[in-house]
Amino acid sequence: MDLIWTALALVLVFEGILPLVAPRLWRRVFTEMFGLRDGQLRFFGLLCVACGALMFWLLG
């Protein structure tokens, strides 16, 4: 269970870096995401899940 909390903490750290360092860029990227179709967002989500699972498998 500690591993899950550690992983969640790292996700929050990485998710917070861009708004902290470049809030204007983060806002622009976030706004442009609204223009993507559902299929494009799902594909991006699939890539994120696949990369995360691959990293977990390689590190585990």
N, C-alpha and C positions, 0 to 999 in steps of 0.2 A: 504494500500500500504506500510505503514511503517513496517508492520509485514513481508512482503515479503523481503524487504531490510535487515531487521534484520536477517531473516533466511539465506539469501544468505551470509551475513557477517559471521555468525556462521559456515556455510559450509566451507568457505574459511579458517577460523581459524583452524578448525579441519583437513582440507585437508593439511594444511601447517605444522602441528605439526610433523608428521613423517619425512618429508624431513629435517626439521630443527634439530630435535634431533638425528636422525639416518639415514643420507643420504645413507650410504652404504646398509643398510637393505632395504630402500625404493627403491633403484635402483635395488636390487636383486628381490624384490617382483614384481616390475613393469616389469622387463625383463621376469620373469616367466609367467606373464600374457599373453605374446605374444604366449606362447606355448599352451594356452587353446583353445579349439574348440569354435566355435560361440555359440553353444548350452550351453556350460558351462558358458560363459560370460553373455549370456542372462538370465540364471538362477540366477546368482549372481546379475544382475541388477534387476530382479524381486524380489529377497529377499530384496534388499535395498529399493526398492519402497514400498514393503509391510510393512517393518519395519517402514519406515518413515511415511506412511499413518496411521499405527496403533498408533504410538507415537503422531501424530497430532490429531487423534481422541481422544486418552486418555487425552491429555493435553487441548483440546479445549472444 
